[in-house]
Amino acid sequence: CIETLEKRQLLSFSPAAAYPVGPDPQAIASADFNGDGRLDLVSANAGGNSVSVLLGSGNGAFSAALDYGTGAYPRSVAAGDFNGDGNPDIVTANAGSVYAAYGGDLSVLAGNGDGTFQPAQSIALPNQHPAGFTEPQGVVQTPLAVAVGDMNADGTLDLAVSSRAYAAVLVGSGYYGNYYQYYDYGYTNVLLGNGSGAFAHASATEDGGLPLSIALADFNGDAKLDVVSGYNLSVKLGNGDGTLQAPISANGSRFNSDTVPVGDFDEDGNLDLLSSSGGVTVLKGRGDGTFETGPTIATGARAAVVGDVDADGNLDVVVTSSETQYGYCGYYGCSDPTTTEYATVLLGYGDGSFAVPLTSTLGSHPGYAGVSAAVLGDVDGDADPDLAATGSSGTVSVALNDGDWVAVPPPPVMSVSDATATEGAGTVTAVFTVSLDKASADTVMVQYGTAGGTAVSGNDFDAATGTLTFAPGETSKTISVAVRNDAIDEYDESFYVNLSGATNAQLVDSQGVGTVVDDDPPPALSIANASRIEGHRGSAPLTFTVSLSAASEKDVWVNFSTANGSATTANGDYVGTSGSVFIAAGQTSGTLSVMVVGDKRKESDETFLVNLSGAVNAVFADGQAIGTILNDDSGKGPNR
């Protein structure tokens, strides 16, 4: 587990200014829309079927929003010059509704160069025919997210669009109503631009899950743009002509925003990703479109953006999050919620590691709305990237970068090893090593305590608790736990050493597993001879006892079968049989029975054999028993 560091409330960004935009802004992008050399902003307002353009003054302030209509429920926005006139245009992915299941479109708004825009032009994605779907019209695609880049290296901007293809096909009806077959697929589309503002559909690549986020980058170093998208992130390598290869899983999850954070955090020349799996996790690129899971650097994120916030030449990460508190909580629940939005900065060292998180408050407002998306850009002309973030409350918050950054090195990472001890004469010791990944200038302390698993405290090991103290410069300490010996054959058992309450260190592996290896031999198995009087008619059981030399903590099985001696099955002396005997853990014996057949023949005592085989969790001391049938017939005359 990861022990979360305290939220350090340092003014990494100046207090945010809120600018009203349309209802429920879901996404944000930046560009110089009026050609004055100052960065402007645009938000996609899902609740207003519109975009809001905020023109920057160059000093960090913005004019009142200018709203332009789009298709229904725009949840993603990007900017680029699609028609080659030198003016940035806007494109939105419109999901149609909050359910993103019933069609939608793309809206392209051509920029006039003065901060105003032409009416939106609609682009529909073509229907798809996924495997198993037989309806001739295909499944309608609903756009979810859009990114801009030159996918075929022709010098004009193209679009990459993630989508959902959902359909419910009526297959019958009955007493409870209609029955439907549901189809739900994700796709990544490429639309090639012709340089005059029009686009032609080039490809649609099936994408697992619900691809709510998208980004373009060259992940395999072939100078061709690739696509990362998905709910569970996957990379589609570009072929350089607008087509994509099959998805490669990136083993990560998207954020709540419409973009995927990308950057080379360890400066190895391979692009990395950020994932929201279990917090903010770095997915380290291998340079071939695949990734390995790296460290988790923050928790509780809704969106994340990448840039050099402190101007040291290394990429940093800004994470947005929100927290809701209530004015009243009672028996029936809580009411009067107030949500506070935060921006947390993780300053990068350029080697894949980050400083202690620095958190700023963006603002508070009534209700549950939180930050949906964010973008970095220099809006006040000081060359430092500032932060703009959308909130579902209908505002864009702009927080200026004050440039006064102090990177606090993260504390050492603490972990505890596993340990193994083999039972022996008397008491042996299981030794756990608690390690710091680097020396600290501060004293590091941590509490520890044992806990039972299959091994029981006081029986298999001695309980231990205490405190470890690392003096400055020390990186390793040990915990010794006494393991008790016994003479019982048993399975290997386990117990735990748990760490808690670390000071001046971050716990990333707080539990060590102790394994007690059993060294006792299995018990010896034997079967005793048995006898009984045969009787004159019918049949009766002759019972044999199978015994262990000592009790075991393992269940014991053994197979048995009969064999003829002077008594034979052909003569009807006994009933041949086979089977198995089960001796439960802790028990020392079991029985089996062979049916002896009575007769009135005058004859000698007769014998047969019972043979044991295939013992499990035991060895043989005596694997054969003699069963004796005692004759009880006397007198003269014919045998009957």
N, C-alpha and C positions, 0 to 999 in steps of 0.2 A: 504494500500500500504506500501511498504518498502522503506525508504529513504536510499540510498546506502552510505556507509561510504567511505571517500576518500581513494584512493589507496596509502597505506603507503609503500614507496620505501625504505625498509631496506634490508640490505644484509643478508637475512636469509640463502641463499646458496651462495657459491662463484661463480664468473662468470663461465658460462658453457663452456666446451670444446666440439666442434662438431666433430664427427667421421663419415666419409662417409660410407654409406651402400648402398644397392640396391635401385632402384627407388620406390618411394611412400611407405615407411614403415608404415604399419597400426597398428602393435602390437609389444609388446616387452615382454621378460621374462628374468629371470636370473637364473643361476646355475653355479656350478663349473664344467665346461665341460672337463678340462684337469687334474683334480685331484691334483692341486698344492695348494689347500686351499684358493685360491683367487676367488672372484666372477667374473663370465663372463656374457656376455649379448648375446641375440639373438633377431634379429628383423625379422618380417615377411614382405616381400617386395611385395606388391600387384602388383606394376608395373613391377616387374622383375621376377615374378614367382619363387621366391627364398627366402631363409633365409640367413641372414648375421650373422656370429658368431664373436664377439669381445672378444678376450681373455684378461683378466685383468692382469695388472702387480703387483697389490697389493698396489700401491700408488695412485690410482685414474686414471691412464692412461691406454690406451688399444692399442693393436697391430692393424695392418691393418685388415680389415674385410676379413673373409673367406666365400665365397658364395657357397651355395648348392642349387640345383634345387628342386622345389616342384611342386605340381599341379598348375593349373592356378588360379591366383588372391588369394594368401593366405592373409587372413584378420585377422587371430587369431593364436596365438602360445602359447604353453605351454611346460614344460619340466618335465621329470620324468624317473626313471629307469624302463622301461617296460619289459626288458628281464632278469632282475635279475643278471646282471654281475657287478653291482656296478658302472656303468658309466651312467650319465644322457643321456637320449635320447630326441629327439625333435618331437613334433607333431604339424601339422598346419591344420587349417580348410580352405579349398580352395573353394572360392565361384564361380569359373569358369569365372566370369566376374564382372564388376562393378555393373551389374544389378542383380546378384545373383538369376537368374531365369532359367538357362538352364543347370543345373547339375553341379557337382563338386565332390570333393573327399577329403579324409583326406590323409596327407602325414606323414609317420612315418620314421624318420631318426635315425638309431641306432648309438649311440656314441661309438667311439673307445677308449675313455678314455684319449686321448691326445689332444683333441680339434678338432679332425677331425671326419667326419661322413660317414657312409655308404650311398649309393644311396637311395633315398626315395622309400619306399614301399607304394603303393596306397591302400586305403580302401574306398570302396563305401558304402554309406548308402542304405538300402533296400527301394524299392519303397513302397509308402503308398496308401491306398484306403480310402480316407476320405468320409464322408457321402455325398451322392449325386453324387459321381464320379463313373461311370459305366464302364469305359474303363478297359478291363481285365489286361492290363499291369501295371496299377496303375500310380501314380504320382512320378516322380523322385525327390529325396531330394537333396537340395543344402546345404552343411555345411556352417554355418555362424560363429560359435564361439565354442571353445573347452576348457574344464577344466579337470583337472586330480585329481583323488582321489580313495580311495578304497570303492566302492559302495556296495560290498557284504561281507566285513569283512573277506576276505580270505587271506589277507596279500599281495596281488598283486594289482598293480595300474590299474584302469579302466578309461574309458573316458566318459565324459558327453558332448554331442554335440548338440547344437541348430541348427535348419535347417529351410529352406523354401521349401515347396512343391508347385510348380507353374505349371499350365498347361493351355493351350488354345486349346479347342476342337472345331473342325469345325462342325457347326450344320446346315449350309445351305449357299446359295449364292443367290445373286440377282443383281439388276441393279447397285448397288454401290459396288459390290464385295462380298467377303466372310463374313459370320457372325460366331462369335465364342462365346462359353461359357467359361468364365474364372474361374479357381479355384486357390485359393491362401491361403495356410495354413501354420502355424508354428508348429514345432515339437521339443520336447526335447528327444534325444536318449541316451541310456546307452549302452556302449560296454564294456563287461567284459574281462579283460585281463587274459591270462592263465599263465603269469609269464615268458614266453619265447619270448615275443614280438608280439604275435598274439592276436587278439581280436574277440569275438563273440558278435553279436548283441543280446541284452537282451530285450529291450523294446523301444517303441516310443510313447510318450505321447503328444497328441495334445495340442498346446500352442497358445493362441490367439495372433494376431498381427504378427509382424516380429521380431523374437527373435535374435537380433543382439549382445546381451551381455549375459554372463553366469558366474556363480560362484557356488562353492560347500561350504556348511557349515551345521552344525547341528542347525536348527532353532527352533526345538521343544524339545530339550534336551533328546532325546531317544537314543543317541549314534549311530545314523544312519545318514549318509550324506544325505542332501537334496539338491535340485537344485533351484537356483533363476535365471531366465532368462526372456527374452522378450524384446519387444520394450516398451510396458507398462508392468512393472515388475510383475511377478507372481512367487509364490513359489510352487514347487512340492515336497511334503514330500516323503522321501525315505522309502521303505519297508525293506531295508536291504538285498535284494536279486537281486538288479539290476532293479527292477520295481519301478514305481513312482505313487503316488496318483494324483488325478485331481488337476489342477492348482488352487491356491488361490491368488486372486489379492492382490498385495502389495500397490496399489494406488500410484504408482510412475512411473517415466519414466527413461529410460536408459541414460547413457552418450554416447558420440561418440566413446568411446573405446570399446574393446571386453570383458571387465570384469565389474563386478558389485562390488563396494566397500562395504565391510562387516566389522563390528567391534562392540564391546560392548562399546559404547561411554559413557554411564552413569553407567557402572559397576554394573548393576543389575543382571548379570548372563544371560541375554537374548541378543542374537545378534541383532544388528540393521543394517539398510541399508542406503546408500546414494542414493538419487534420483536427477535427473536433472530437475524435475518439478518446473518451476518458479524460477530457480536458484539451488543452492546446498541445498537440504532439507534432514533433518534427518528423517528417518522412524523408529520409536521406536518399537522394537520387544516386543511382549507380551509373548514370550516363547512357543507359540503353532503354530507358522508358520504364524500368522497374525501380522499386524503392524498398528500403529497409526501415523498420520502425526505429526512430531515434528517441530522444528524451521528451518527457512531458514537461512543458515549461510554464504552464498556467492552467487555471481551472475556470469553469463557469463562463465560457465565452459565447457570445452570439455572433460576432463577426471579428475578423482579423485582417489587417492590412500591413503591407511591408514597405519600408523606406528607410533612408538614413536620417533618422530623427535628430541625432546629436552631431551630425556632420563630421564623423571620424573616419569615414570611408567604409564602415562595416554596416551591413543591413541590420535593421532593428525591426521589431514587431510591435504593433499597437493592437490591443485587444479591447473590444467594447463589450460591456456586460451591463446587467441591470439587477436591482434588488428591490423587492417590494416589502414594505412594512405596513402594519395595520393600526388604525387609530383605536380600534376596539376588538377584542376577542372574547367570546363567551361560550356558553354551552352549545349553541347552535352554529358556531363558526366565527369567522372574522369579517369585519366590515371596515369601511373608510380606508381603502388601500392608497398608499402613496409610493410611487416608483422612483427610485434614484438611478440615474444612468452614469456609468463610469467609463473612463478610458485608462487602460493599464499599459504602460510602456515597458518592454523588455529590451534593453540595450544590448546589442550583439557585440561579441568580441572578435568575430570573424573566423572563429574556429568551430562554430556550431554550438557554443555555449553562450549563455546570456546572464546579465546582471540580475540582481534582485528586482522584482517588479516594482514599478513606481506608478501610483494610481492617482488620477485626478477625477473630480466630480464634474460631470458635464451639465447636470441639472436634475431637478425633481419636478414631478407633476402628479396630480391625482390620477388614480386608475392603475391599470396593469400594463400599459403600453411600455415597450422597451425598445432599445436600439435595434434597428433592422440591418443597416448597412453603413459602411464608412468609406472614406477616401482620403488620401493624403495629397497635399499640394500646397505650394507657396502662394497664399492669397494676400499677404501683406508686403511682398516685395523685399523681404530680408534674406532670401535664399534658403530659409529653413522651412521644411515641410510642416504645414499646419493640418489640423484634423477637422473634417466635416463629417457629421453623422446624422442619419435620419432616425426619427423617433415616430412611433405609431400615433403619437399625440398630434401629428400634423405640423411638425416643425423640423427644420434642419439646424443642428447645433454646430457652431463654428468655434473651435478652440485654437487660439494662436499659440504657436511654439515660442516660448520665451527664450530658448537657446541656452538656458542655464541648467545643464545636465551634469549630474554626478553619478557615475556608474558605481554602484555598490556591489563588489564581488559577491557572488552567491556563497552561502556557507558550504562547508564540505558535505558530501553525500555520505550517509551512514548506511551500512548494511551488515547483516549477520549471516554467517555461514551455516551450513548444515553440519552435523557431526554423526559419527558412527562409533559404537562401542560393542565389542564382542564379549559376551558373558565369560567369566573365568572364575577361578577360585577366589572367594572373598568378594571384594568390591572393586570395580573398575570405573574409569572416568570417561565421560563424553565431554570433549572440549570444543566449544563454539568460539569462533573468532569474530569479533566485532571490528569492522574496518571503516576508516574514513578514506575517501578517495584523494584527499590532499590534506596537508597539515594546516592547522588553524592557528592564528595568533591568539585566539581566545581559548579559555578552558571549555571543553565540551563535556556534557554530562548526559546520561541516559539511564532510565530505570529498566530493570529486567525482571522477569518472573517466568517460572516454568508452568506448563499446563499439560495435563494428561491427554493422551490419544488412545491408542490401543494399549499402550503401556500405562500402568496405574501408579500414581504417586503413592509412596509408602510401601509398595509391593515390588515394583520393577525398578523404580528410581527414587531418589530423595528429592523432595521439593527444594527449590532454591529461589531466592529473591535478593535484590540488592541494587546498588547504583554503581555504574562504571564512570570513572572520571579520567578524561584525557587531558593531560597537561598540554600547554601550547607546544606544538611541534610533534606530538605523538599521533600516530595513525592507526594503532592496533592495540586491542585489549582482548582478553579471553575470559570466558565463563566456563567453569567446570561443574559438571553435574554428576553426582555419584550414581552409578548403575549397579543394581544388586544382582547377585548370582542366584540361581536355583538349579534344581536337578530335574526339572520337568521339560520334556520335549514340547516345544511350542513354536508358533510362527514368529518371525521377526516382528518386533513391535515398535511403535513410535510414540514420541512425546514432543513437546514444543518448548522453545524458549522465545518469549515475546518481548520486544523492546517497545518502550513508550516514553513520552515526556522528554524528548530530546531537546537540549538547549544548545544553541549555536551550531546546529547541524540539521540537515534535512534527511528524514528517514525515507528511504525508497524501498528497502527490504527489511521489514520489521519482525520477521518470523523465521527462526531457524528450526529445522526438523531434525530431531534426534532419533536415530535408528538403533535399536537394541538387537544385535544379531545373536540368535540362539546358537549355542554350541553343544547342547545336550543330545545324545544319541536317541534314536527312536526306540520305543519299548519293544521287547521281544514278545512274539506271539506264539502261543501253543494251544493245542487242543487235547483234551483229556479223553481216555478211553471210556466207553460206556457199555452197559449191558442191561438186558431186561428179559423177563420170562415171555415166551412167545404167545402163550394163550392158545385156546382151541379153535377159535373162530374170529372172524373180523380182523381188524388191524389196530395197532396202538403205536404211539410215538416212542421212539428211542431218542432221548435228548442228550446232545453233546454240548459241553461248555468250552467256549473259546476264551482264553484269558490273556491279559497283558501283564508283563512283568512289573509295570508301574503305570500309574495314571498319566495321560497325556492331555495337553491343551488343544490337541488336534483331533478331529474325528478320524476314526480308523475304519477302513473297509477291508474285507478279505473274501475271496471267492472260495466256494467249496463244491465238491462233487463226490459221489459215491463210486466205489469199485467193488466188483465181486471178489469174494474169497471162497471159503467153503460154502457160504450162503450165497445164492445167486438169485438174480431177478427172474431168470428163466424158470427156476423151480418154484417161483412164487414165495420165496422166503422173506423178501423185503421189497419195498418200492424204491427203485433207483431215483435219485433226485440231484439237483444242483441249484446253486443260488449264491447269495452273498450274506455275510454277517456284518452288521453295522454296530460299532461301539462308539457311543457319543463321547465327546470331549469330557474328561473328568471321570469317566467310568472305566472299570478294569475288566469287564467281561461281557460276553454276549452268548447266545445259544442258537443252536440249530437242531432240527428234528428230522429223523428218518422213520418212515412208517414200517413197522414190522408186522408181517402177515401171520396170523395164527393158523395152526393145523393140528391134526390128530395123528400125524405120522410119528412112529417111534424112531427116533434118530438121535445122533449125537448133537452136542452143542455146536453151533455154526457161527462163522464170523464173516464180516465184510469190512471194507475200509472207507474212511472219509478222508479225502485229501484236500488240503488248503493250497491256494495259489493266488497270485496277483495281489499281495498285500499292499495297501496304501497307508503311509505314515507309520509303518511298523516293519520289523524284520522277523524272520522265522526262527524260533527256537525248536519247535516241534510242529511240523506241518502235516502229521498223519496220525489218525486215531483209529483204533480197532473197535468195531461194534460187535458185541457178542450176543447171540440169540440163544438164550438158555432153554433147552428142551424141557417140557413139563409133561410129556406123554409117557405112559408105562403100560405093561400088560402085553398079552399076546393077541394075535389075530391080525386080520388084514388092516393095512393103513387106510384111513378114510379121511 
